[in-house]
């Protein structure tokens, strides 16, 4: 294990950085339920890695030929916007890993099938918008999905980095295929919604993991001591807002000690 073996990292959002697949399960249930249908058992794996438009066109072609793909996109967007803006969380370890890569000078980009009205408010709320130099959507590739690798080449071009110096983090087989097709490294996150594809993903990816913390098996994680200040108020669940690191210097202001204590933390200063 040596230094970080890539100059740029390109991240998918759904199922990779964001713990968001529950949103699409809910959307699928409502969407198909409105039409008196159960969600087809293979639907999640069928559309994984497709762009919004490709997914809509596929759904119309296979399941509801009397509808328009444009109307499907509009309906899905209405159903999902509030969830992304207000509730979708990061996956465990994602923020700390991104911050570490940023400190080490790794160039960061996003390549997502999400539309800007979904990812922009979500990234801002989660504090990710300032970490990424480039954000690419399949809208920027005329609705073509990830299997061709076009979206990854676009991200590399915008970063000014050669494809061979880039790695892609993905959860879908189509994304892993696209990354390898354009000469990039590919690291895969195991996700239940693509369980049937995991053997193929593992055979193709450079490394497959359950949690991004497992990237310690690929390269070292450099650490930088943090000063963490707890105040008397935390919006939401403190356990989700704060991921402890061994060398954190914890300061509690006012009644912030009560929140720290609820997490089992011993402050250095109160």
C-alpha positions in Angstrom: 0.0 0.0 0.0 1.5 3.3 -1.0 0.3 6.8 -1.9 -3.1 7.5 -3.5 -2.8 5.8 -6.9 -4.9 8.3 -8.9 -5.0 12.0 -9.6 -8.7 12.4 -10.0 -11.8 10.6 -8.6 -15.2 10.7 -10.3 -18.1 9.8 -8.0 -21.7 8.6 -8.8 -24.3 9.9 -6.3 -27.2 7.5 -5.9 -26.1 4.4 -4.0 -22.4 5.5 -3.9 -22.1 8.8 -2.0 -25.8 9.2 -1.2 -27.9 6.7 0.8 -30.7 7.5 -1.6 -31.9 4.2 -3.1 -34.9 4.2 -0.7 -36.2 7.3 -2.6 -36.4 5.5 -5.9 -38.0 2.4 -4.2 -40.7 4.7 -2.9 -41.1 6.5 -6.2 -41.3 3.2 -8.1 -44.0 1.9 -5.6 -46.1 5.0 -6.0 -45.6 5.3 -9.8 -46.5 1.7 -10.6 -49.2 1.6 -7.9 -51.0 4.5 -9.5 -51.3 2.3 -12.6 -52.5 -0.7 -10.7 -49.2 -2.6 -11.0 -46.6 -4.0 -8.6 -43.0 -2.9 -9.2 -41.5 -5.6 -11.5 -38.9 -7.6 -9.4 -36.1 -7.0 -11.9 -36.9 -3.3 -12.5 -34.1 -1.9 -10.3 -31.3 -3.9 -11.9 -32.8 -3.3 -15.4 -32.5 0.5 -15.1 -29.4 0.8 -13.0 -26.9 3.0 -14.7 -29.4 4.4 -17.2 -29.9 8.1 -17.5 -33.3 9.6 -16.6 -34.4 9.7 -20.2 -33.1 6.2 -20.9 -35.0 4.9 -17.9 -38.2 6.6 -18.9 -37.9 5.4 -22.5 -37.2 1.8 -21.3 -40.2 1.9 -18.9 -42.5 3.1 -21.6 -41.2 0.6 -24.1 -41.4 -2.4 -21.8 -44.2 -1.7 -19.3 -46.5 1.1 -20.5 -46.4 1.7 -24.2 -49.4 4.1 -24.2 -47.6 6.7 -22.1 -45.0 9.4 -23.0 -41.5 9.2 -21.5 -41.5 13.0 -20.9 -44.5 12.6 -18.6 -42.8 9.9 -16.7 -39.8 12.1 -16.0 -42.1 14.9 -14.8 -43.9 12.6 -12.4 -40.7 11.0 -11.0 -39.3 14.5 -10.5 -42.3 15.7 -8.5 -42.2 12.6 -6.3 -38.5 12.9 -5.5 -37.6 16.6 -5.3 -38.6 17.1 -1.6 -36.8 14.0 -0.4 -33.5 15.0 -2.0 -33.8 18.6 -0.9 -34.6 17.8 2.8 -33.8 14.3 3.8 -31.4 12.1 1.7 -28.3 11.4 3.8 -24.7 10.7 2.9 -23.4 7.1 3.2 -21.2 6.3 6.1 -17.6 7.5 5.7 -18.2 9.5 2.5 -17.7 13.0 3.8 -14.5 12.2 5.6 -13.1 10.3 2.6 -13.9 13.2 0.2 -12.3 15.7 2.6 -9.2 13.6 2.9 -8.8 13.3 -0.9 -9.3 17.0 -1.3 -6.5 17.7 1.3 -4.2 15.4 -0.6 -4.8 17.3 -3.9 -6.9 14.7 -5.7 -9.3 16.4 -8.2 -12.9 15.6 -7.5 -15.9 15.3 -9.9 -19.4 14.0 -9.9 -21.0 12.0 -12.7 -24.7 11.3 -12.0 -27.9 10.4 -13.7 -29.7 12.8 -11.4 -31.0 16.0 -12.9 -29.6 19.3 -11.5 -32.9 20.2 -9.6 -32.4 17.0 -7.5 -28.6 17.0 -6.9 -28.0 20.8 -6.4 -30.1 21.4 -3.3 -28.9 18.0 -1.9 -25.2 18.7 -2.4 -25.6 22.2 -0.8 -27.5 20.8 2.2 -24.8 18.1 2.8 -21.9 20.5 2.4 -20.5 18.7 -0.7 -20.9 21.5 -3.3 -17.6 23.1 -2.3 -15.6 19.9 -2.5 -16.2 19.1 -6.2 -14.7 21.1 -9.0 -16.9 19.5 -11.7 -20.5 18.1 -11.6 -21.6 16.3 -14.7 -25.1 14.9 -15.3 -26.3 12.6 -18.1 -28.2 15.7 -19.2 -24.8 16.9 -20.4 -24.5 13.8 -22.6 -27.8 14.2 -24.3 -29.5 11.7 -22.0 -27.1 8.9 -22.8 -26.4 6.7 -19.8 -23.1 5.6 -18.2 -22.3 2.4 -20.1 -20.6 4.2 -22.9 -18.3 6.1 -20.5 -19.0 9.4 -22.2 -20.0 11.1 -18.9 -16.7 10.1 -17.4 -14.7 11.4 -20.3 -16.6 14.7 -20.0 -15.7 14.9 -16.3 -12.0 14.2 -17.0 -11.9 16.8 -19.7 -13.4 19.4 -17.5 -10.9 18.6 -14.8 -8.0 18.7 -17.3 -6.9 15.2 -16.3 -6.1 12.2 -18.5 -8.6 9.3 -18.3 -5.8 6.9 -17.3 -5.2 9.1 -14.2 -8.9 8.9 -13.1 -10.9 6.4 -11.1 -14.7 6.1 -10.9 -16.7 5.2 -7.9 -20.0 3.5 -8.8 -22.6 1.0 -7.6 -24.1 0.0 -11.0 -22.7 -2.4 -13.5 -23.3 0.0 -16.4 -21.1 2.6 -14.6 -18.3 0.1 -14.0 -18.5 -1.0 -17.6 -18.4 2.6 -18.8 -15.4 3.5 -16.6 -13.4 0.5 -17.8 -14.4 1.1 -21.5 -12.7 4.5 -21.4 -9.5 3.4 -19.6 -10.3 4.5 -16.1 -10.0 2.6 -12.8 -13.3 1.4 -11.2 -14.2 0.9 -7.6 -17.6 -0.5 -6.8 -19.9 -0.1 -3.8 -22.2 -3.1 -3.2 -25.8 -2.1 -3.2 -28.8 -4.4 -2.6 -30.8 -3.0 -5.6 -28.2 -4.4 -8.0 -27.6 -7.7 -6.1 -28.1 -9.8 -9.2 -25.3 -7.9 -10.9 -22.7 -8.1 -8.1 -20.9 -11.1 -9.5 -20.3 -9.3 -12.8 -19.4 -6.1 -11.0 -16.8 -7.9 -8.8 -15.3 -9.6 -11.9 -14.9 -6.2 -13.7 -14.2 -3.7 -11.0 -10.7 -3.1 -9.6 -12.1 -3.4 -6.1 -15.5 -3.9 -4.6 -16.5 -2.8 -1.1 -19.5 -2.5 1.3 -18.3 0.8 2.7 -16.0 3.5 1.4 -13.8 3.1 4.5 -12.5 -0.1 2.9 -10.5 2.1 0.5 -7.9 1.8 3.2 -7.0 -1.5 1.6 -6.1 0.4 -1.6 -4.3 3.5 -0.2 -3.5 5.1 3.2 -5.9 7.6 4.7 -4.0 10.7 5.8 -5.4 12.4 8.9 -5.6 16.0 10.0 -6.7 16.7 13.5 -10.1 18.4 13.8 -11.5 20.8 16.4 -15.2 19.8 16.8 -17.4 22.3 18.6 -20.7 21.1 20.1 -23.3 23.8 20.8 -26.6 23.4 22.6 -28.6 22.8 19.4 -28.2 20.3 16.6 -30.7 20.2 13.7 -31.6 16.6 13.2 -30.0 13.5 14.7 -26.5 14.3 16.1 -25.3 10.7 15.4 -25.9 11.3 11.7 -24.5 14.8 11.7 -21.1 13.8 13.3 -18.8 10.9 12.4 -16.1 10.6 15.1 -12.4 10.4 14.3 -9.9 9.2 16.8 -7.9 12.4 17.0 -10.8 14.9 17.2 -10.4 17.7 19.7 -13.9 18.1 21.1 -15.0 21.4 22.6 -18.5 21.9 24.2 -20.0 25.4 24.3 -22.9 26.2 26.6 -25.0 23.0 26.9 -23.3 21.3 24.0 -21.9 18.8 26.5 -25.4 17.2 26.7 -25.2 16.3 23.0 -21.6 15.1 23.3 -22.6 13.0 26.3 -25.5 11.5 24.4 -22.9 10.2 21.8 -20.6 8.8 24.5 -18.0 11.5 23.9 -15.6 13.1 26.5 -14.9 16.7 25.6 -11.4 18.2 26.0 -12.8 21.6 26.9 -16.2 22.7 28.1 
